[in-house]
């Protein structure tokens, strides 16, 4: 049986990415689950083909506090058992930053993490979101559930994860206390799937500034991730950055998970 294919993509505006070929990309790629961030639209503002793609269940969580801002979406071939749209703090929930989908064998948390802003005025807000998000992941693990989380974390973890680490040590996205949160995530037993399978791969980025020909020159940052808890690591079959896919200033990232039955057969 083919692996379960999950894709995460910060689309930098769902209406914009639709005009740039999202539906042909979805038809050709045909993943099982697509987690979208920075949707920046209400569902009724989307083209009907994107709002409810054929063959998918669609779930949208737009910002309630500011139109055309933030927002996440989830497209699933198989309907989740339950879907939740809150972390439990209106400061974050009002911005439409999270969708949580409970499937039979794992819980998927799709999130658009706050940007700390160039003047660093939102770094504390971002870190509070990070702490609450990790608490929610840990709640599911405490229930005996396996956890997958994905999205735009707005942070590069290590120097290998961005093109200009020294120049960005004092910029949000690479501040020591932002990176320390990802250290904590790893210490608690979550695995960065791309780096797990590609420990020494350099020049692998998921976001490029829309200036100075940054993407053409590959002067980028790895901001988009799939993490799994340790209980799922033996099911990870692949983790890919689709740097050649355009339509946004971010590119999609993919996780391939063996299905539970495949794992059972292998272990007989």
C-alpha positions, 0 to 999 in steps of 0.5 A: 500500500502506498505511503500516506502523503502529507504536504504543508504549504504557506501559500501567502494568500489562497486567492493568489496561489489559486491564480498561480496554479494551485488546482493543477498542482493539487490534481497532479500531486494528489496528496492525502492531506494538505495543510495550508498556512497564511490563507488570508481569506474567508472560505466564501472568498475563495474560488469554489474549486479551491474552497471545496476541492473534488475528492477532499474534505475542506476545513478552514480557520480564517482570522476573526480579528483582521480580514485578509490576515493569517488563517489556515486550511486543511484538505483531507481525502479521508475525513478526520474523526474530529476537527478543532480550531482553538488552542484555548487562548483567544489572543491566538485563536482569534487570528486563525492560526491552528487546525487540529485534526484527529485521525484514528492513528495520529493527531495532526496539528497544522499551525501558522506560527506568529512572526516576531516582526522586524522590530521584535515587537511580537517575539514575546507573543510568538513565544507564548504561542509556541509554549501553548502549542507545545502544551497542546501537543503534550496533552495529546501524547499524555492521552496515548496519542501519536502526534504530527505537527506541521506548518510555518514555524517562522524560525530556522533551528540551526545555522544549516537551516538558513543561508546567512546565519551570522547576519541574522543572529539578532533578527526574528526567526533566528534569535537564540530564544526562538531557536531554544524553543525548537531545542525544547521540542526536540528534547521532549521527543519530537523529531524534525523529519527532514533533518532526521533523514537529511542530517547534513543537507545544506542549502535546503530552504523553504522561504525566500524574501521577495527581493534581491533575487533571493529565490533565484540565488537560493538565499533562503531560510528553512521555516516550514517543518513536519515534526513527529513524536518518537512513536511514529519515527519508524513510519517515516518513509520520506521528507521532502522540500519541493523547492521547485514548486512556485506560487508563494514565497514559501514552497511545499514540504512533504512527509510520507508515513507508512500506513499502520497496516504496512508497519504491522506486516513488516514486523511479522 
